[in-house]
Amino acid sequence: MKKFYFILSLLLVFTTQSFSQEKKSGTGHDEAPSKMVRFYPNPATSDINFDFTKGYDNSYTFQIYNMMGKKVHEISKVTPRNNVNLNNFFRGIYIFQLKDKNGRVLESGKFQVAK
């Protein structure tokens, strides 16, 4: 009977180790898309910069929302580098969205204003 429990415990150990060591294959569909928006500094105090990569289009709109869902800032035609003055922003977390001309969200993220 001791042999049975010993073999059973070995089987459990080996099967749990094999499941924990499995990795997904690296296909292109599993990888995260490259980011189009780079922003700094985070947290920001007086200004925040948003840089857009080469894949952006100047017909995109860039919107910033507070945590209540109210739009607090919008850039209708983005340029490669945009600076947003945070003087009228309260302390807290804000969400940004980059949208194409059809209104589809291409990228979103969040940043913090610390005053």
DSSP file (Angstrom, degrees, kcal/mol; ACC not computed):
  #  RESIDUE AA STRUCTURE BP1 BP2  ACC     N-H-->O    O-->H-N    N-H-->O    O-->H-N    TCO  KAPPA ALPHA  PHI   PSI    X-CA   Y-CA   Z-CA
    1    1 A M     >        0   0    0      0, 0.0     4,-1.9     0, 0.0     5,-0.2   0.000 360.0 360.0 360.0 -34.6    0.0    0.0    0.0
    2    2 A K  H  >  +     0   0    0      1,-0.2     4,-2.2     2,-0.2     5,-0.2   0.873 360.0  54.5 -64.8 -36.1    2.9    2.3    0.7
    3    3 A K  H  > S+     0   0    0      2,-0.2     4,-2.7     1,-0.2     5,-0.2   0.895 105.3  53.7 -63.2 -39.3    4.2    1.8   -2.8
    4    4 A F  H  > S+     0   0    0      1,-0.2     4,-2.5     2,-0.2    -2,-0.2   0.939 111.3  44.0 -61.8 -48.3    0.8    2.8   -4.2
    5    5 A Y  H  X S+     0   0    0     -4,-1.9     4,-2.5     2,-0.2    -1,-0.2   0.864 113.3  52.4 -64.7 -36.6    0.8    6.1   -2.3
    6    6 A F  H  X S+     0   0    0     -4,-2.2     4,-2.1     2,-0.2    -2,-0.2   0.937 112.2  44.1 -64.8 -46.7    4.4    6.7   -3.3
    7    7 A I  H  X S+     0   0    0     -4,-2.7     4,-2.4     2,-0.2    -2,-0.2   0.902 113.7  51.6 -65.3 -41.1    3.8    6.2   -7.0
    8    8 A L  H  X S+     0   0    0     -4,-2.5     4,-2.2    -5,-0.2    -2,-0.2   0.907 110.1  48.3 -63.0 -42.7    0.6    8.3   -6.8
    9    9 A S  H  X S+     0   0    0     -4,-2.5     4,-2.2     2,-0.2    -1,-0.2   0.884 110.6  51.7 -67.1 -36.9    2.5   11.2   -5.1
   10   10 A L  H  X S+     0   0    0     -4,-2.1     4,-2.5     2,-0.2     5,-0.2   0.917 109.2  50.2 -63.2 -43.2    5.2   11.0   -7.8
   11   11 A L  H  X S+     0   0    0     -4,-2.4     4,-2.4     1,-0.2     5,-0.2   0.910 110.9  49.2 -61.3 -42.6    2.7   11.1  -10.6
   12   12 A L  H  X S+     0   0    0     -4,-2.2     4,-2.2     2,-0.2     5,-0.2   0.910 111.5  49.1 -63.9 -41.9    1.0   14.2   -9.0
   13   13 A V  H  X S+     0   0    0     -4,-2.2     4,-1.9     1,-0.2    -2,-0.2   0.930 114.0  45.0 -63.6 -46.2    4.4   15.9   -8.6
   14   14 A F  H  X S+     0   0    0     -4,-2.5     4,-2.0     1,-0.2    -2,-0.2   0.874 113.3  49.2 -69.4 -36.9    5.4   15.3  -12.2
   15   15 A T  H  X S+     0   0    0     -4,-2.4     4,-1.8    -5,-0.2    -1,-0.2   0.901 111.9  47.9 -71.5 -38.0    2.1   16.2  -13.7
   16   16 A T  H  X S+     0   0    0     -4,-2.2     4,-1.9    -5,-0.2    -2,-0.2   0.872 112.2  50.3 -69.7 -34.3    1.9   19.5  -11.8
   17   17 A Q  H  X S+     0   0    0     -4,-1.9     4,-1.3    -5,-0.2    -1,-0.2   0.893 109.3  50.7 -68.5 -38.6    5.4   20.4  -12.7
   18   18 A S  H  < S+     0   0    0     -4,-2.0     4,-0.5     1,-0.2    -2,-0.2   0.880 111.5  47.9 -68.9 -35.8    4.8   19.7  -16.4
   19   19 A F  H >< S+     0   0    0     -4,-1.8     3,-0.7     1,-0.2    -1,-0.2   0.888 111.6  49.8 -69.9 -37.9    1.7   21.9  -16.4
   20   20 A S  H 3< S+     0   0    0     -4,-1.9    -1,-0.2     1,-0.2    -2,-0.2   0.739 110.4  50.8 -73.7 -20.8    3.4   24.8  -14.7
   21   21 A Q  T 3< S+     0   0    0     -4,-1.3    -1,-0.2    -5,-0.1    -2,-0.2   0.497  82.5 112.8 -95.3  -4.0    6.4   24.7  -17.1
   22   22 A E    <   -     0   0    0     -3,-0.7     2,-0.3    -4,-0.5    -3,-0.0  -0.439  48.8-165.0 -69.1 141.8    4.4   24.8  -20.3
   23   23 A K        -     0   0    0     -2,-0.1     2,-0.2     3,-0.0    -2,-0.1  -0.928  22.9-107.7-125.7 151.5    4.8   28.0  -22.3
   24   24 A K        -     0   0    0     -2,-0.3     2,-0.1     1,-0.1     6,-0.0  -0.478  41.4-104.2 -73.4 147.9    2.7   29.3  -25.1
   25   25 A S        -     0   0    0     -2,-0.2     2,-1.9     1,-0.1     5,-0.1  -0.478  33.6-113.6 -71.1 146.8    4.2   29.2  -28.5
   26   26 A G        +     0   0    0     -2,-0.1     2,-0.2     3,-0.1    -1,-0.1  -0.452  54.3 157.1 -84.6  66.8    5.5   32.6  -29.7
   27   27 A T    >>  -     0   0    0     -2,-1.9     3,-1.1     1,-0.1     4,-0.6  -0.507  55.5-110.4 -84.4 162.2    3.1   33.2  -32.6
   28   28 A G  T 34 S+     0   0    0      1,-0.2     3,-0.3     2,-0.2    -1,-0.1   0.727 114.3  62.0 -64.7 -23.0    2.5   36.7  -33.8
   29   29 A H  T 34 S+     0   0    0      1,-0.2    -1,-0.2     3,-0.0    -3,-0.1   0.737  99.2  54.5 -77.8 -21.8   -1.0   36.7  -32.5
   30   30 A D  T <4 S+     0   0    0     -3,-1.1    -1,-0.2    -5,-0.1    -2,-0.2   0.688  90.4  91.7 -84.0 -18.5    0.0   36.2  -28.9
   31   31 A E  S  < S-     0   0    0     -4,-0.6     3,-0.1    -3,-0.3    -5,-0.0  -0.481  82.8-111.0 -81.8 147.1    2.3   39.2  -28.8
   32   32 A A        -     0   0    0     -2,-0.2    -1,-0.1     1,-0.1     3,-0.1  -0.491  38.1-106.5 -72.9 142.8    1.1   42.6  -27.7
   33   33 A P        -     0   0    0      0, 0.0    -1,-0.1     0, 0.0     2,-0.1  -0.328  42.8 -94.5 -67.2 154.0    1.0   45.2  -30.4
   34   34 A S        -     0   0    0      1,-0.1     2,-0.2    -3,-0.1    -3,-0.0  -0.380  44.3-106.0 -70.2 148.7    3.6   47.9  -30.4
   35   35 A K        -     0   0    0      1,-0.1    -1,-0.1    -3,-0.1     3,-0.1  -0.511  25.3-170.0 -78.3 139.5    2.7   51.1  -28.6
   36   36 A M  S    S+     0   0    0     -2,-0.2    17,-2.1     1,-0.1     2,-0.5   0.654  72.2  61.4 -97.2 -21.5    2.0   54.2  -30.6
   37   37 A V  E     -A   52   0A   0     15,-0.2     2,-0.4    71,-0.1    15,-0.2  -0.921  56.6-177.6-115.5 129.4    1.9   56.6  -27.7
   38   38 A R  E     -A   51   0A   0     13,-2.8    13,-3.5    -2,-0.5     2,-0.4  -0.994  13.1-175.4-120.2 129.3    4.8   57.4  -25.3
   39   39 A F  E     -A   50   0A   0     -2,-0.4    11,-0.2    11,-0.2     3,-0.1  -0.961   7.2-142.3-131.6 147.3    4.2   59.8  -22.5
   40   40 A Y  E     +A   49   0A   0      9,-1.8     9,-3.0    -2,-0.4     2,-0.1  -0.967  59.9  27.9-163.5 153.7    6.4   61.3  -19.8
   41   41 A P  S    S-     0   0    0      0, 0.0    -1,-0.2     0, 0.0     8,-0.1   0.695  70.2-151.1 -78.7 158.5    6.9   62.2  -17.0
   42   42 A N  S    S+     0   0    0      1,-0.3     2,-0.2    -2,-0.1    71,-0.1  -0.926  86.4  35.0-138.6 112.8    4.5   60.0  -15.1
   43   43 A P  S    S-     0   0    0      0, 0.0     2,-0.3     0, 0.0    -1,-0.3   0.434  95.4-162.7 -75.0 152.3    3.4   61.1  -12.5
   44   44 A A  B     -c  113   0B   0     68,-2.9    70,-3.1    -2,-0.2     4,-0.1  -0.748  20.2-176.8-107.3 153.3    3.3   64.6  -13.9
   45   45 A T  S    S-     0   0    0      2,-0.5    -1,-0.1    -2,-0.3     3,-0.1   0.766  79.6  -4.2-115.0 -50.9    3.0   67.9  -12.1
   46   46 A S  S    S+     0   0    0      1,-0.4    40,-3.3    39,-0.1     2,-0.3   0.708 128.0  14.4-118.7 -32.4    2.7   70.9  -14.5
   47   47 A D  E     - B   0  85A   0     38,-0.2    -2,-0.5    39,-0.2    -1,-0.4  -0.971  55.0-161.4-142.0 154.3    3.1   69.4  -18.0
   48   48 A I  E     - B   0  84A   0     36,-1.8    36,-2.8    -2,-0.3     2,-0.4  -0.997  13.6-143.6-137.1 140.9    3.0   66.0  -19.7
   49   49 A N  E     -AB  40  83A   0     -9,-3.0    -9,-1.8    -2,-0.4     2,-0.5  -0.846   7.5-163.7-106.7 138.9    4.4   65.1  -23.1
   50   50 A F  E     -AB  39  82A   0     32,-3.2    32,-2.7    -2,-0.4     2,-0.4  -0.982   7.1-168.8-121.4 118.1    2.9   62.7  -25.5
   51   51 A D  E     -AB  38  81A   0    -13,-3.5   -13,-2.8    -2,-0.5     2,-0.4  -0.893   7.5-152.6-106.9 136.8    5.1   61.4  -28.4
   52   52 A F  E     -A   37   0A   0     28,-2.7   -15,-0.2    -2,-0.4   -16,-0.1  -0.893  14.5-127.1-111.4 138.8    3.5   59.5  -31.3
   53   53 A T    >   -     0   0    0    -17,-2.1     3,-1.6    -2,-0.4   -17,-0.1  -0.102  37.9 -88.7 -75.4 178.3    5.4   56.9  -33.3
   54   54 A K  T 3  S+     0   0    0      1,-0.3    -1,-0.1     3,-0.0   -18,-0.1   0.689 118.2  71.1 -64.1 -19.6    5.7   56.9  -37.1
   55   55 A G  T 3  S+     0   0    0      2,-0.1    -1,-0.3   -19,-0.0     2,-0.1   0.447  77.9 102.9 -79.1   1.5    2.6   54.8  -37.4
   56   56 A Y    <   -     0   0    0     -3,-1.6     2,-0.4   -20,-0.1    -4,-0.0  -0.377  60.3-144.1 -84.2 164.7    0.3   57.6  -36.4
   57   57 A D    >   -     0   0    0     -2,-0.1     3,-2.0    22,-0.1    21,-0.3  -0.969  18.4-129.0-125.4 141.4   -1.8   59.8  -38.8
   58   58 A N  T 3  S+     0   0    0     -2,-0.4    20,-0.2     1,-0.3    -1,-0.0   0.565 105.3  70.1 -71.6  -4.4   -2.5   63.5  -38.2
   59   59 A S  T 3  S+     0   0    0     18,-0.2    -1,-0.3     2,-0.1     2,-0.1   0.500  78.8 106.4 -85.4  -3.2   -6.2   62.8  -38.7
   60   60 A Y    <   -     0   0    0     -3,-2.0    18,-1.2    18,-0.1     2,-0.4  -0.379  63.2-141.5 -70.6 152.1   -6.2   61.0  -35.3
   61   61 A T  E     -D   99   0B   0     38,-2.4    38,-3.1    16,-0.2     2,-0.5  -0.905   6.2-153.2-113.8 148.8   -7.7   62.7  -32.2
   62   62 A F  E     -DE  98  75B   0     13,-2.6    13,-2.9    -2,-0.4     2,-0.4  -0.984  15.7-175.5-124.4 123.3   -6.3   62.4  -28.8
   63   63 A Q  E     -DE  97  74B   0     34,-2.7    34,-2.5    -2,-0.5     2,-0.4  -0.928  13.8-156.0-125.6 145.1   -8.6   62.8  -25.8
   64   64 A I  E     -DE  96  73B   0      9,-2.7     8,-2.8    -2,-0.4     9,-1.4  -0.979  13.8-171.5-120.8 131.2   -8.0   62.9  -22.0
   65   65 A Y  E     -DE  95  71B   0     30,-3.4    30,-2.7    -2,-0.4     6,-0.2  -0.905  17.9-131.2-120.0 146.7  -10.7   61.9  -19.5
   66   66 A N  E >   -D   94   0B   0      4,-2.3     3,-1.8    -2,-0.3    28,-0.2  -0.326  42.9 -92.5 -83.0 179.0  -10.8   62.2  -15.8
   67   67 A M  T 3  S+     0   0    0     26,-0.5    27,-0.1     1,-0.3    -1,-0.1   0.626 125.2  62.6 -72.3 -10.9  -11.9   59.3  -13.6
   68   68 A M  T 3  S-     0   0    0      2,-0.1    -1,-0.3     0, 0.0     3,-0.1   0.511 119.3-108.9 -86.5  -5.7  -15.5   60.4  -13.7
   69   69 A G  S <  S+     0   0    0     -3,-1.8     2,-0.4     1,-0.3    -2,-0.1   0.510  72.3 140.2  92.5   5.4  -15.5   60.0  -17.5
   70   70 A K        -     0   0    0      1,-0.1    -4,-2.3     2,-0.0     2,-0.4  -0.686  56.4-121.3 -86.1 132.3  -15.6   63.7  -18.3
   71   71 A K  E     +E   65   0B   0     -2,-0.4    -6,-0.3    -6,-0.2     3,-0.1  -0.595  35.5 171.7 -72.2 123.7  -13.5   64.8  -21.3
   72   72 A V  E     +     0   0B   0     -8,-2.8     2,-0.3    -2,-0.4    -7,-0.2   0.571  62.0  16.3-110.9 -13.5  -11.0   67.4  -20.0
   73   73 A H  E     -E   64   0B   0     -9,-1.4    -9,-2.7     2,-0.0     2,-0.3  -0.976  58.1-174.4-159.3 144.9   -8.8   67.9  -23.0
   74   74 A E  E     -E   63   0B   0     -2,-0.3     2,-0.5   -11,-0.2   -11,-0.2  -0.994  11.9-164.1-145.3 137.9   -8.8   67.1  -26.7
   75   75 A I  E     -E   62   0B   0    -13,-2.9   -13,-2.6    -2,-0.3     3,-0.2  -0.982   8.7-168.6-117.5 115.4   -6.2   67.4  -29.5
   76   76 A S  S    S+     0   0    0     -2,-0.5     2,-0.5     1,-0.3    -1,-0.1   0.841  78.7  30.0 -79.5 -32.9   -8.0   67.2  -32.9
   77   77 A K  S    S-     0   0    0    -16,-0.1    -1,-0.3   -15,-0.1   -18,-0.2  -0.905  84.6-148.0-128.5 104.2   -5.0   66.8  -35.1
   78   78 A V        -     0   0    0    -18,-1.2   -18,-0.1    -2,-0.5     4,-0.1  -0.368   8.5-159.9 -74.8 148.9   -2.1   65.2  -33.4
   79   79 A T        -     0   0    0     -2,-0.1   -27,-0.2     1,-0.0     3,-0.1  -0.684  41.2 -91.9-114.0 171.8    1.5   66.0  -34.2
   80   80 A P  S    S+     0   0    0      0, 0.0   -28,-2.7     0, 0.0     2,-0.4   0.836 115.8  27.3 -58.0 -31.4    4.6   63.8  -33.5
   81   81 A R  E    S-B   51   0A   0    -30,-0.2     2,-0.4     2,-0.0   -30,-0.2  -0.992  70.8-179.0-135.4 127.7    5.1   65.6  -30.1
   82   82 A N  E     -B   50   0A   0    -32,-2.7   -32,-3.2    -2,-0.4     2,-0.5  -0.986  11.2-156.9-127.8 135.8    2.3   67.2  -28.0
   83   83 A N  E     -B   49   0A   0     -2,-0.4     2,-0.5   -34,-0.2   -34,-0.2  -0.941   6.8-160.1-112.0 131.0    2.6   69.0  -24.7
   84   84 A V  E     -B   48   0A   0    -36,-2.8   -36,-1.8    -2,-0.5     2,-0.4  -0.951  12.9-139.1-114.0 123.1   -0.4   69.2  -22.4
   85   85 A N  E     -B   47   0A   0     -2,-0.5     3,-0.3   -38,-0.2   -38,-0.2  -0.659  10.6-162.8 -78.5 130.2   -0.4   71.9  -19.7
   86   86 A L    >   +     0   0    0    -40,-3.3     3,-1.3    -2,-0.4   -39,-0.2   0.140  56.1 111.7-103.4  18.7   -1.8   70.5  -16.5
   87   87 A N  T 3  S+     0   0    0    -41,-0.3    -1,-0.2     1,-0.3   -40,-0.1   0.861  84.2  43.2 -61.1 -36.0   -2.6   73.8  -14.7
   88   88 A N  T 3  S+     0   0    0     -3,-0.3     2,-0.4     2,-0.1    -1,-0.3   0.348  96.8  98.3 -91.9   6.3   -6.4   73.2  -14.9
   89   89 A F    <   -     0   0    0     -3,-1.3     2,-0.2   -43,-0.1     3,-0.1  -0.751  67.5-136.5 -95.0 140.5   -6.1   69.5  -14.0
   90   90 A F        -     0   0    0     -2,-0.4    23,-0.1     1,-0.1     2,-0.1  -0.489  38.2 -82.3 -85.5 164.0   -6.8   68.3  -10.5
   91   91 A R  S    S+     0   0    0     -2,-0.2     2,-0.3    21,-0.1    23,-0.2  -0.445  87.7  69.5 -63.8 135.9   -4.6   65.8   -8.7
   92   92 A G  E    S- F   0 113B   0     21,-2.1    21,-3.2    -2,-0.1     2,-0.4  -0.955  83.6 -42.1 150.7-167.4   -5.6   62.2   -9.7
   93   93 A I  E     - F   0 112B   0     -2,-0.3   -26,-0.5    19,-0.2     2,-0.3  -0.796  47.1-169.4 -99.7 136.7   -5.6   59.6  -12.4
   94   94 A Y  E     -DF  66 111B   0     17,-2.9    17,-2.4    -2,-0.4     2,-0.4  -0.931  11.6-142.8-126.2 150.8   -6.5   60.4  -16.0
   95   95 A I  E     -DF  65 110B   0    -30,-2.7   -30,-3.4    -2,-0.3     2,-0.3  -0.927  13.0-161.2-114.4 135.2   -7.2   58.2  -19.0
   96   96 A F  E     -DF  64 109B   0     13,-2.5    13,-1.8    -2,-0.4     2,-0.4  -0.873   3.2-166.8-115.0 152.7   -6.1   59.0  -22.5
   97   97 A Q  E     -DF  63 108B   0    -34,-2.5   -34,-2.7    -2,-0.3     2,-0.6  -0.999  11.8-153.6-137.5 134.5   -7.4   57.6  -25.8
   98   98 A L  E     -DF  62 107B   0      9,-3.1     8,-3.3    -2,-0.4     9,-1.3  -0.947  25.2-173.6-104.7 120.5   -6.0   57.9  -29.3
   99   99 A K  E     -DF  61 105B   0    -38,-3.1   -38,-2.4    -2,-0.6     6,-0.2  -0.881  18.1-132.6-119.8 147.2   -8.8   57.5  -31.9
  100  100 A D    >   -     0   0    0      4,-2.1     3,-1.9    -2,-0.3   -39,-0.1  -0.238  45.5 -86.1 -84.0-177.9   -8.9   57.3  -35.6
  101  101 A K  T 3  S+     0   0    0      1,-0.3    -1,-0.1     2,-0.1   -41,-0.0   0.692 128.9  55.8 -67.4 -17.4  -11.1   59.3  -37.9
  102  102 A N  T 3  S-     0   0    0      2,-0.1    -1,-0.3     0, 0.0     3,-0.1   0.442 119.6-107.9 -90.8  -1.1  -13.9   56.7  -37.5
  103  103 A G    <   +     0   0    0     -3,-1.9     2,-0.3     1,-0.3    -2,-0.1   0.504  69.5 146.3  89.2   4.5  -13.8   57.0  -33.7
  104  104 A R        -     0   0    0      1,-0.1    -4,-2.1     2,-0.0     2,-0.5  -0.602  53.2-119.6 -77.2 132.7  -12.2   53.6  -33.1
  105  105 A V  E     + F   0  99B   0     -2,-0.3    -6,-0.2    -6,-0.2     3,-0.1  -0.614  32.2 177.7 -75.9 118.6   -9.9   53.6  -30.1
  106  106 A L  E     -     0   0B   0     -8,-3.3     2,-0.3    -2,-0.5    -1,-0.2   0.813  67.6  -4.6 -89.1 -36.1   -6.4   52.7  -31.3
  107  107 A E  E     - F   0  98B   0     -9,-1.3    -9,-3.1   -72,-0.1    -1,-0.4  -0.984  61.1-177.3-157.3 147.4   -4.7   53.0  -28.0
  108  108 A S  E     + F   0  97B   0     -2,-0.3     2,-0.3   -11,-0.2   -11,-0.2  -0.952  11.5 151.9-141.9 162.9   -5.5   54.0  -24.4
  109  109 A G  E     - F   0  96B   0    -13,-1.8   -13,-2.5    -2,-0.3     2,-0.3  -0.954  30.5-113.0-170.6-176.0   -3.6   54.4  -21.2
  110  110 A K  E     - F   0  95B   0     -2,-0.3     2,-0.3   -15,-0.2   -15,-0.2  -0.967  20.1-177.0-137.9 154.5   -3.5   56.2  -17.9
  111  111 A F  E     - F   0  94B   0    -17,-2.4   -17,-2.9    -2,-0.3     2,-0.4  -0.939  21.9-121.4-143.6 165.7   -1.3   58.7  -16.2
  112  112 A Q  E     - F   0  93B   0     -2,-0.3   -68,-2.9   -19,-0.2     2,-0.6  -0.905   7.5-152.7-116.6 138.0   -1.2   60.4  -12.9
  113  113 A V  E     -cF  44  92B   0    -21,-3.2   -21,-2.1    -2,-0.4     2,-0.6  -0.948  16.1-174.9-105.6 120.8   -1.2   64.1  -12.0
  114  114 A A              0   0    0    -70,-3.1   -23,-0.0    -2,-0.6    -2,-0.0  -0.938 360.0 360.0-120.7 108.4    0.5   64.8   -8.7
  115  115 A K              0   0    0     -2,-0.6    -1,-0.1   -69,-0.0   -70,-0.1   0.374 360.0 360.0-111.2 360.0    0.3   68.4   -7.5
